[in-house]
Amino acid sequence: MKAIDEAQTDRLPKFDSLRQQAFLELWKTYDCLKAEEESVFGEFDISSQQYNALRLLKAVAPSSLAIRALGQRMITRAPDMTRLLDRLEDRELIVRVRRDDNRRVVEVSITKAGTKLLQQIAKPIRACHQRQLGHLPDEQLMQLIELLRAARNP
């Protein structure tokens, strides 16, 4: 089989469709953005899913959320919510309490240590987002947000 040289690759169809090109561009972008964000989370020994859970719990503090409600609000579905919460609880970043009126329901709330960790992460995450998207003017960011929302809701 004859190898294709670099000059010939320009003549090959790169994508099956415009939709495929858009999807692959989105995927490449996600991979670039995710890698940089994960390096920030790594400095704090936390995953993006754990960060998301803590942010959601901080938003309802001092109240709590049932585990099911927390799972439904997560950006990405955590395949094992129990294990994710176990890790946060081991670090005393959250507390879980079984409801008295319905023992099947477990509610989760953020602790002071969890809030403090979010405060420590805030500046590095803002700097990360600035590096990732700071080159785009606000108008383009708003267009991007609208397009991404539209893509999620066909």
C-alpha positions as CSV (number, residue, x, y, z in Angstrom):
1,M,0.0,0.0,0.0
2,K,1.4,3.4,-1.0
3,A,1.7,6.0,1.7
4,I,0.1,9.4,1.2
5,D,2.5,12.3,1.4
6,E,1.6,15.6,3.1
7,A,0.9,17.5,-0.1
8,Q,-1.8,14.9,-1.1
9,T,-3.6,15.2,2.3
10,D,-4.8,18.7,1.4
11,R,-6.9,17.1,-1.4
12,L,-8.5,14.5,0.8
13,P,-12.0,15.3,2.2
14,K,-11.4,16.3,5.8
15,F,-14.9,15.8,7.1
16,D,-18.0,13.9,6.1
17,S,-20.2,16.9,6.8
18,L,-20.3,20.3,8.2
19,R,-21.9,18.8,11.3
20,Q,-19.0,16.4,11.7
21,Q,-16.6,19.3,11.4
22,A,-18.4,21.3,14.0
23,F,-18.5,18.4,16.4
24,L,-14.9,17.6,16.0
25,E,-13.9,21.2,16.5
26,L,-16.0,21.3,19.6
27,W,-14.3,18.1,20.8
28,K,-10.8,19.5,20.2
29,T,-11.8,22.7,22.0
30,Y,-13.2,20.8,24.9
31,D,-10.0,18.8,25.2
32,C,-7.8,21.9,25.2
33,L,-9.9,23.7,27.7
34,K,-10.3,20.6,30.0
35,A,-6.6,19.9,30.1
36,E,-5.7,23.4,31.4
37,E,-8.6,23.4,33.9
38,E,-7.6,19.9,35.2
39,S,-4.1,21.1,35.9
40,V,-5.5,23.8,38.2
41,F,-7.8,21.3,40.0
42,G,-4.8,19.0,40.3
43,E,-3.0,21.6,42.4
44,F,-5.8,21.3,44.9
45,D,-6.2,17.5,44.6
46,I,-9.7,17.8,43.4
47,S,-11.5,16.6,40.2
48,S,-13.7,18.8,38.0
49,Q,-16.8,16.8,39.2
50,Q,-15.9,17.3,42.8
51,Y,-15.5,21.0,42.1
52,N,-18.8,21.1,40.4
53,A,-20.5,19.4,43.4
54,L,-18.9,21.8,45.8
55,R,-20.0,24.8,43.8
56,L,-23.6,23.5,43.6
57,L,-23.6,22.9,47.4
58,K,-22.2,26.4,48.1
59,A,-24.9,27.9,45.9
60,V,-27.6,26.5,48.3
61,A,-25.7,26.9,51.5
62,P,-26.6,27.0,54.4
63,S,-29.3,24.6,53.1
64,S,-28.5,21.2,51.7
65,L,-29.4,19.1,48.6
66,A,-30.6,15.6,48.4
67,I,-28.0,13.4,46.6
68,R,-30.4,12.8,43.7
69,A,-31.0,16.5,43.3
70,L,-27.3,17.2,43.4
71,G,-26.7,14.5,40.7
72,Q,-29.3,16.0,38.5
73,R,-27.7,19.5,38.7
74,M,-24.2,18.2,37.9
75,I,-22.6,19.4,34.6
76,T,-21.5,15.9,33.8
77,R,-23.3,12.9,35.2
78,A,-21.1,11.3,37.8
79,P,-21.4,7.5,37.3
80,D,-20.7,6.9,41.0
81,M,-22.1,9.8,43.0
82,T,-21.5,7.9,46.2
83,R,-17.8,7.5,45.6
84,L,-17.5,11.1,44.6
85,L,-19.2,12.2,47.8
86,D,-17.2,9.7,49.8
87,R,-14.0,11.4,48.7
88,L,-15.3,14.9,49.6
89,E,-16.5,13.6,53.0
90,D,-13.2,12.0,53.7
91,R,-11.6,15.4,53.3
92,E,-14.3,17.0,55.4
93,L,-15.5,19.2,52.6
94,I,-19.1,18.0,52.8
95,V,-21.4,16.4,55.3
96,R,-24.2,13.9,54.6
97,V,-27.3,13.6,56.8
98,R,-30.1,11.1,56.5
99,R,-33.4,12.8,56.7
100,D,-35.5,12.0,59.8
101,D,-38.8,12.1,57.9
102,N,-37.6,9.8,55.1
103,R,-34.6,7.6,55.9
104,R,-34.1,6.8,52.3
105,V,-33.2,10.4,51.4
106,V,-29.6,11.6,52.2
107,E,-28.9,15.3,52.0
108,V,-25.5,16.8,51.4
109,S,-24.2,20.2,52.5
110,I,-20.9,22.0,52.2
111,T,-18.7,22.5,55.2
112,K,-16.5,25.5,56.2
113,A,-13.5,23.6,54.8
114,G,-15.3,23.0,51.5
115,T,-16.2,26.7,51.3
116,K,-12.6,27.6,52.1
117,L,-11.3,25.3,49.4
118,L,-13.6,27.0,46.9
119,Q,-12.3,30.4,48.0
120,Q,-8.7,29.1,47.5
121,I,-9.5,27.7,44.0
122,A,-11.4,30.8,42.9
123,K,-8.5,33.0,41.8
124,P,-6.6,30.3,39.9
125,I,-9.8,29.2,38.2
126,R,-10.6,32.7,37.1
127,A,-7.0,33.1,35.8
128,C,-7.4,29.8,33.9
129,H,-10.7,30.9,32.3
130,Q,-9.0,34.2,31.4
131,R,-6.2,32.3,29.7
132,Q,-8.7,30.0,27.9
133,L,-11.3,32.6,26.7
134,G,-9.9,36.0,27.6
135,H,-8.9,36.7,24.0
136,L,-12.6,36.6,22.9
137,P,-14.6,39.9,23.2
138,D,-17.7,39.8,25.3
139,E,-20.0,39.9,22.2
140,Q,-18.3,36.7,20.9
141,L,-18.5,35.0,24.3
142,M,-22.3,35.7,24.4
143,Q,-22.7,34.3,20.9
144,L,-20.7,31.2,21.9
145,I,-22.9,30.7,25.0
146,E,-26.0,31.0,22.8
147,L,-24.7,28.6,20.2
148,L,-23.7,26.0,22.8
149,R,-27.1,26.2,24.5
150,A,-28.8,25.8,21.2
151,A,-26.6,22.8,20.4
152,R,-27.6,21.1,23.7
153,N,-31.3,21.7,23.1
154,P,-32.2,20.6,19.5
